[in-house]
Amino acid sequence: DAEAAQLRADRDLGWTVKLETDRAAGILGDRRLACSLADREGRPIAGAEVEVRDQGDMDEEVLAARTTGADGVARFEGLGPDWVSVRVKAPGRVPEISGVSNLHEPGERSITVDLQPGVALTGIVLVAGSRRPLGGARVVAEKGGAIGGMSSHSSQPFLTDTPADADGRFRVDGVPRKEIVTLAAEAPGSVRGERVLMLGEGAEEHPVV
């Protein structure tokens, strides 16, 4: 066949061609990442949502998304960028964002993310100065803010976001306890409204208007 003919031609010319591959290292462009999720006791968290985003892109394009298996691990292959951010969220847990660099290095990169228990916030978005619900608003939870003479700032403030329904009602899951959090409502044609909170240690669910 053609391959045998090529080998004979190489041999006649005195050439020796040897190709070595390393399955662990992968190939150029096949940048691999394993993300392991666990609770504070080290138990794996199954069913968590993991997004890998391009950290070098202004809009942080989503490159891939996976759900963790029973072992609490989500694996990604073929990641192009060398520097990515990993966004993780799970029901009842505080979302986390981690940065990973040097994905060009051989082998599979591994990171472990600990997800802490969070609080659910339920509420309703109202038009300022009235009791009229504002349906379809986007509700955003961010770390940081100022309340009661205290203030805090985070380099990665985003926690999570969710749309309000037609009646303005919403539910935000995974808000951290004993941290200052800003809850903001945004809608086309309206000025952004904010509410700053700090939830106590024993809080499980908190209503917000």
Residue pairs with C-beta under 8 A, 6 or more apart in sequence:
10 16
10 17
22 106
24 106
24 107
24 108
25 106
25 107
26 32
26 77
26 106
26 107
26 108
29 78
29 80
30 77
30 78
31 77
31 78
31 79
31 80
31 81
31 82
31 103
31 104
31 109
32 75
32 76
32 77
32 78
32 79
32 103
32 107
32 108
32 109
33 52
33 75
33 76
33 79
33 84
33 86
33 100
33 103
33 108
33 109
33 110
33 111
34 73
34 74
34 75
34 76
34 108
34 109
34 110
34 111
35 50
35 66
35 68
35 73
35 74
35 75
35 76
35 86
35 88
35 110
35 111
35 112
35 113
36 44
36 71
36 72
36 73
36 110
36 111
36 112
36 113
37 44
37 45
37 48
37 50
37 68
37 72
37 73
37 74
37 88
37 90
37 112
37 113
37 114
37 115
38 44
38 45
38 72
38 112
38 113
38 114
38 115
39 45
39 93
39 114
39 115
39 116
39 117
40 114
40 116
40 117
43 72
44 68
44 70
44 71
44 72
44 73
45 68
45 72
45 90
45 93
45 115
46 68
46 69
46 70
46 71
46 72
47 67
47 68
47 90
47 91
48 67
48 68
48 72
48 74
48 88
48 89
48 90
48 93
48 115
49 65
49 67
49 88
49 89
49 90
50 65
50 66
50 67
50 68
50 74
50 86
50 87
50 88
51 62
51 64
51 65
51 86
51 87
51 88
52 62
52 63
52 64
52 65
52 76
52 79
52 84
52 85
52 86
53 60
53 61
53 62
53 63
53 84
53 85
53 86
53 87
54 60
54 61
54 63
54 80
54 81
54 84
55 81
55 83
55 84
55 85
55 99
56 81
56 82
56 83
57 81
60 85
63 76
63 79
63 80
63 81
63 84
64 76
64 79
66 74
66 75
66 76
67 74
68 74
75 108
79 103
81 103
82 101
82 102
82 103
82 104
83 99
83 100
83 101
83 102
83 103
84 99
84 100
84 103
85 97
85 98
85 99
85 100
86 97
86 98
86 99
86 100
86 111
86 113
87 95
87 96
87 97
88 95
88 96
88 97
88 98
88 113
88 115
89 95
89 96
89 160
89 174
90 115
90 174
91 173
91 174
92 117
92 118
92 120
92 173
92 174
93 115
93 116
93 117
93 118
93 174
94 115
94 116
94 117
94 118
94 159
94 174
94 175
94 176
95 159
95 160
95 174
96 113
96 114
96 115
97 156
97 158
98 111
98 113
100 109
100 111
102 109
103 109
116 176
117 177
118 173
118 174
118 175
118 176
118 177
119 174
119 175
119 176
119 177
119 199
119 203
119 204
119 205
119 206
120 171
120 172
120 173
120 174
120 175
120 204
120 205
120 206
121 141
121 171
121 172
121 173
121 175
121 183
121 197
121 205
121 206
121 207
121 208
122 169
122 170
122 171
122 172
122 205
122 206
122 207
122 208
123 139
123 169
123 170
123 183
123 207
123 208
123 209
124 133
124 164
124 167
124 168
124 169
124 170
124 208
124 209
125 133
125 134
125 137
125 139
125 164
125 168
125 170
125 185
125 187
125 193
126 132
126 133
126 134
126 168
126 209
127 133
127 134
127 190
128 191
128 193
133 167
133 168
133 169
134 164
134 168
134 185
134 187
134 190
135 164
135 165
135 166
135 167
135 168
136 163
136 164
136 165
136 166
136 187
137 163
137 164
137 168
137 170
137 185
137 186
137 187
137 190
138 161
138 162
138 163
138 164
138 185
138 186
138 187
139 161
139 162
139 163
139 164
139 170
139 172
139 183
139 184
139 185
139 186
140 158
140 160
140 161
140 183
140 184
140 185
140 186
141 159
141 160
141 161
141 172
141 175
141 181
141 182
141 183
141 184
142 154
142 157
142 158
142 159
142 181
142 182
142 183
142 184
143 152
143 154
143 156
143 157
143 158
143 159
143 176
143 179
143 180
143 181
143 182
144 151
144 152
144 153
144 154
144 157
144 180
144 181
144 182
145 151
145 152
145 180
145 181
145 182
145 194
145 196
146 180
146 196
147 180
147 196
147 197
147 198
148 198
150 180
150 198
151 180
152 179
152 180
157 182
159 174
159 175
159 176
159 181
160 172
160 173
160 174
162 170
162 171
162 172
163 170
164 170
164 185
172 183
175 181
175 197
175 199
175 206
176 199
177 199
177 200
177 201
177 203
178 198
178 199
178 200
178 201
179 198
180 196
180 197
180 198
181 196
181 197
181 198
181 199
182 194
182 195
182 196
182 197
183 194
183 195
183 196
183 197
183 208
184 192
184 193
184 194
184 195
185 192
185 193
185 194
186 192
195 208
197 206
197 208
199 206
